Amino acid sequence: MNEKNRNNLDVLNQLGKRVSYLRKERHLSQLALALECGLSKSYLSDLERGERNPTLKVLNRLAQGLGVTLEELFRGVVPLEQLL
């Protein structure tokens, strides 16, 4: 696996952990959040494990379902040095 693919997977894993953290912080089950966002439970489960690459529409629905902004959804997901 090349470095670019490895970095993409790392970001997806970080995003999945962030979604899982925010969901649990709000005492929501995967099913409850999935239903709120119009997603299947299996899709949300895959996303939380870093196995999905969600579209901007899905990310927006997740942010709304979690009651956060897109900025808050991504907080801590990408190290600052990758943004520079």
N, C-alpha and C positions, 0 to 999 in steps of 0.2 A: 504494500500500500504506500502510495507516495505521500509526501508531507502535506500537500493541499487537502487530500482526502482525509488524512488523520486529523487536521485542524477542523474540518467541517464536522466530523464525527464528534470531536471534543465539544464544539459549540452546541451541537444537538443534544449531547448528554447534559451539558450545563443547563440548557434551556429546559429540558425535561425535569431535572432536579429542582429547578426554580418553580416550575408549574406545580410539581408535587408538593413542595414546601408551602407555597401560597394556598393550595387547596387544603392541605392538612391544617394550616394555621386558621383557616375559616371553618374547620370541622365539617368539611364536605367530603362525601364519598366520591369515588370516581364516577359512579353512575349519576349522582346528583349533579355534578359539574357537567358531565357529558350531556345530560338532558337539558340543562340550562343553556348550553352553548350550541345545541343542535348537532352534536357529534355522537358517534357510537362509543360505548364504553371501551371497546377493544382499541379504537383509534386513540383515545385518550391514554390508555394504558401503554400502547406502543410509543406515543409521544413522550410520556414520562420516562420511558426507558431509553430514549434517544434514538428510537428506530423509525421515526417519522420526520419528514422535512416539511413542516406546515407552511401553508400559504399565508400571505398577509391577512387575508380575510379570516382564516382560522385563528390566527394570532389575535386579531382584533376581537373576535367573538370570545376567546379565552379571557382576554383582559377584561372585557365587559362582564363576563360571568364571574370573574374573581373580584370585580369592583376595583380594578387598578387601571392605570394608564398603560399604554404600550411601553413607555419609558420605564415604569416601575416593573413591568413584566420582565424586561431585559436587564434590570439592575443586577450587576455582578456577573452577568453571563459571559462577557467578552473582556479579557484583560486589556487595560488601557494601552499597553504597548502595541496591541494589534490594531488599535484605532488610529495610531499615528502613522 
